[in-house]
Amino acid sequence: MIAAVILAAGKSERMGRPKALLPFDAGTFLQHLYDLLKSSSVGEVRVVLGAQAGEIKAGIDIPERDIVINPDYEKGMLCSLKAGLAALQGVSPEAVLLCPVDHPNIPLSLIELIAGSFRSSKAEIIIPTRAGRRGHPVLFASSLFGELFAAPLDVGARHVVYQYPEKVLEVETAEPGVIQDIDAPEDYRDLTGGYPG
């Protein structure tokens, strides 16, 4: 079983409001990603919250059992990833798909492409690429969970990617969302045609 962790614990300082709650599709960034993953072949989904957790929880429809609060979110994204992995230990997934909440513009077909590539190959890291650029979401096999827990907080999960290039499979896609990092109001405008309210 493949699990997923949505990383939504950051302070969203450049955006000026929680990115998780930005309007997108029929809901918000976070709700869209959660619903997308729940409709896919992914078996378990965990959402990691930190900054403004109360406000975000009030604006989403996600079961409490799938929400993880990381009180140490200011230590960075890897710290939140570790919190998400720890919350999955009871279900023992074969791999985890890491989904930053600021990369919402991905379709179901991309999730299944990554999951299918993992199931059909021996690769332990699956990274989608567009026009040669690496993007998100990234999949890590459970054999690398220990390496993720041990990685330096200031480097993050890419430490494991750099350490084991022979374990990486790049999967090319035409989907623009894999490299669209919605970090500031102008990024949101480029994505949707309007500024966040």
N, C-alpha and C positions, 0 to 999 in steps of 0.2 A: 504494500500500500504506500502510495505517495501522499505526503501531507504538505500543507502550505502554511507559511507564516507571513502575515501582513504586518509590515513595520510602519507603525503610525504613532510613534512616541515623541517625535521631535517637536521643537518649539515653534516651527513655521515662522521664524522671525522675519524673513524677507517677504513672505506673503502678507504678513500683518494680521492673519487670522488662521485658525486651524485648517491645514490643507485637507485633512480627512473629511471636513464638512463642506468643501467647495462643491457647488452644484455641478453635476455631470450626468449625462444620459438621463435616466428617469429618477435619479437619486443624488448621491454624493460620491466623491472619490472612493471613500471607504466602503460604503454600501454596495457600490458597483463592483468593486473587486471581490468583496465577500460573496455576493450573490453569484458572480461569475464562477468563482472557484467551487461553490457549493453545487453548481449545475454541471461541473466537469467530472472527470474520473478521479479527481483528487479526493482522498478519503476523509481527511480531517483538516480543519482550518483553525488556526489560532491568530487572534488579532492582538498585537502588543501596543498598549497605550501608555503614555507617560505624562507629558505636558498637557494641561487642559483636559485631563481624562474625564472628569465629570461632565463637562460641556459636550464632549464628543459622545460619551455614552448616552446622553439625553437626546442626541440627534440621530441615532442609528437604531436599527432593529436587528440586533445581533444577540443571540443567547449569551447569558452571563458565563456559561461554561466555556465558551470559545474566546473569552476576553482575558487577557493577561495584563496586569498592571506592573510596569517596571519603575520602581521608585528611583532607580539610578539612571534614568534615561539621559541625563546630561553627560554621562560618560561616553555617549555615542551610539551609533547604529549597531555595532557589534554587541554591545551590552544588551540591547533589546533583542537581538537575534538569539543570544544565549538564553534569555528569559523565555522566548518562544520555544526553543528546543527543549528546555527543561520541562515545559508544560506538555510536551509531546512524549515524554519518556514512557508514560504508561501505555501508549499505543504502539510503540516500537515501529515507526515507519521505515520503509526501505530507503527513502530519500525525502528531502524537504525542498519545496519550491519557495524561494525568498522573493516576496513581492513588496517593494517599497510603495507606500501609498501615493507618492507623487509621480508614479508611472501608471496612471489608471487606463490609458488608452490602448488596451490590449484586448483582443477578441478571444472567444472560446477556442477557436482553431489554433491559436498560438499556444495556449495552455496544453492542448492535446498534442501538438507537435513536439513540445518539449518533453512531455510525459512519455509519448511514444518513442522518442529518440532514446530516452533512458532505458525503456523496457527492451528495446531492440539492439542495444549496444552494450559494451562493457565499460563505457565511459562513466566516471564518477562525478564529473562536473559537466553540466550542459549549459552553454551560454548562447542566447540568441544574438545574432548579428544582423545589421542592416548596412549595406554598402561597405562592408568591412569593419564597421564600428560595433564593438561589444555593447550590449545593453542589458535590460532586465525583462522578466524575472530570471534568476539564475537558480539552477537545481544542484544540490549537493547530495551525494549518496551518504547513507548512514555510516559507511566506513570512514568518513571524514568528519563526523560530528566531534570526535575527540580533538581533532586538529582545529576545528572552529572554536571550541571551548578554550583552547590553549593559545589562540592567536592574540597578538598584541592589540589592545583596545584602540590605540592610535592609528593602526593600519587597517584593521577590519578584516572582513571575509576575503578581500582580495589578497591578503597575505597567503591564504591557502591556495588560491588560484595561481599566484606567482610561484609558490613553492612546488607545485605539482603540475607543470604545463603538459606533461605526458598523459595526465588523467582528464584533460579538457577536450570536449567535443563542441565545436562551434556549429550552430545550426542557423543557416542563412534564412532570412525572411524579408518580405517586402513591407511588413507592418511598420509604419513610422513610430508607433508608440513605444517600441522597445528602446528607443534612444531619446524619447521626449521626457525630459526631467522638468516637471512643472514646479518650479521653485519660487517664482516671483510673479507679480501681477501681469507683467508683459508676456510671460510664458503661458499663463492662463488665457490671455487674450488671443494668443496665437493658436491655442488649442480649440477654443470655443467661439471666438469672435467677439467676446465681451469681457469686461472686467468683473471680478468677484464683487458682490454687493457689500 
